[in-house]
Amino acid sequence: MKLLVAALDAELVAFPADLPGFDRLVTGPGKLQATYALTRALDAAEYDEIVVVGTAGAIDARLDADVYEIGAAIQHDVTDIDGIVGQHVSLPPRMAVTDGGVTIATGDHFVDDSEAVEVIRPLGAGLVDMETYAYVWVAERFGVPIRVLKAVSDRAQDDAITDWRAAVAACSEQLRARIRADYGV
């Protein structure tokens, strides 16, 4: 059995309530809710794979409105004791997911302004979200393979939240098509 994970119900609107071979988990937004919900789910059942689907803001202009496989996750909203952005005092700076793929920067706020993007972009990420680092960290602790698919919903610039609200249903359709193609369900 696989576990289909999303932060919000809106990201799963194109998915049937019952997807053969998958249990479903909606964690809520942000790193803490993601960590808590996924930890509880993995503590309660065994899964062959975690498949995360969701939306992300593109901070790399070369990334079109498409679905991307995440190769690694970093945190953009932490600093270490030396004040280095993206470095946590006790967590790894980078969580690898798969070879290749796009790096995503996770933080506990919705990125929607150009100044924030200018701070995050030098960290080496192409996308931003609020949960992926936490999902990958928890999956690694439990030894469960994880795959993360993110659909670009906005450009993480001014008024991105308005763009996200308008785009989330279309992103869900893209993600559903990808799961259908990759898993045959």
N, C-alpha and C positions, 0 to 999 in steps of 0.2 A: 504494500500500500504506500502511496505517496501522499504528501501533505501539500495542498495548494494554499499559499499564504498571500494575503494582501493586507495593507494597512486599513483600507476603507471599503465599505460595501460598494461604494460608487465605482471602484476599480474593477468590480466583479459583475456589473450589471449585464454584460453580454454572456456570462457563463450560466449554464443551467444549475439549478440548486443541487442536483446530484450529478457528479461527473464520475463515470465509472473508473475505479482504481484510485480515486483521490478522496481524502477527507479534506474539509475546508476549514480554514482559520482566518478570521479577521481580527487583527491585533489592536487596532487603534493607532493613531499617528504618534510618531516620535520614538526615540530610542528606548525610553523606559517602558512604555507600553509594549513595544515590540519585543524587548527582552523578556518581560514578565510573561506575556501570552505565549510566546514560542517555548520558553522554558517549561511552563505548565503543560503544554501540549506534548512535548517530547518526554516529559516525566511520566505522562499518563499512557503513552502508546509508543510502539516502535514503528518507524517508517524507513523505507528503502531510500527515499529521497525527499528533500524539501524543494518545492518549486515556488519561488516567489514571483508574483506578477504585480506590476504597479506602474505609476507614473513618475516622471522625473523631469526636472528642468534642464535644458541644454545650455551649458556655458561655453561650449566649443561650437563656434559658428559652422564648422564642417559637419555637424551632426544634424541631419534632417529629421523631420517628424516621422519617425520609424520606430521599430522595436529593436532594442540592443541587448545583447548578452553582456552581463557584467563580469569583468575579469578580476577586479579588485575593488575594495572599499577602503576609504580613508575617512577621518573625521575632520570637518572644517571648523568646528566650534569649540575646540579644545586647545589649550596651550600647556606646555610643560613648565617646570620650575624655572627654566631659563627664558620663558616667554616665547618659545618657538611655536608658532601656530601650526596646528595639525599634529602635534606631538602630545600624547597624553602622558601623565606621570607614571601610569602603570599598565596601560594597554598597548598592544602593538600598534605602530603607526600605520600599518597597511595589512589588511586581511585579504589574502589571495583567494579567489573563487575558482578560476579556471585559467588556462593559458590563453593569451589573447583577450579579446573583449575590451570593453570600455571601463575605465576607472570612474567610480562614482564617489562623490564627497557627501557624507552624511552629517547632518546637524539638526538640532532641535528647533529650528525655526524655518519657516517657508521663505526661501530666497526669492526676493522680488524687487531687487534694486541693483543698479549697475555698480555702485560702490562695493557692495558685498561680493558681487561676481569678480571684481578686480582683485579682491583679497583672496578669493578661493581659487581662481584660475591658476596662479603660480604653483599650487600644490600638486598639479598634474592631473586633475580630474576633467572629464568631459561632461559629466552630468552631476546634478545635485538632487538629493532627496532627504527624507527624515528618518529612515529605518534600516537601510541595507547593512550598514556596518554592524548594527546590533544583531540582525538575523544571522549574518555570517559568523559572528563571534560565538553566538549560542550554538549554532550548528556544529562548529568546530569542537566546542566543549563536549557535545554529545556524540561526536564521531559520525554524524549523519551527513552524507553528501548533500550539497545545496546548489541550486541553479537559480540565478536571478535574471529575470527578463523585465526590462523597463521600456515603456513607451514614452516618447517625448511629448509632453503636454504643453510646454511653454518655453520661453527663452530666459527665464529667471531674471527678467528685467522689470522695469516699472510696470505696474498693473498686471503682473504675472498671475496673481490669484484670480483675476477676471478671466484670463486666458485659460487657466486650469479648469475653472468651473464650466466653461464652454466646451472644453476639449476632452474631459474625462470619459464621457460615453464613447466617443470615437476611439480613444486609446484602449478602452476595454474591448471594443470590437477587434482592434489590431492584435491585442494580446490573446484573445480567444482564438483567432485565426492561427496564431503561432502555436498555441498549445494543441490545436486540432492537427496541424501539420506535423509537429514534432512528436506527439504522443498518440495520434490516431483516435482521439476521443473528443 
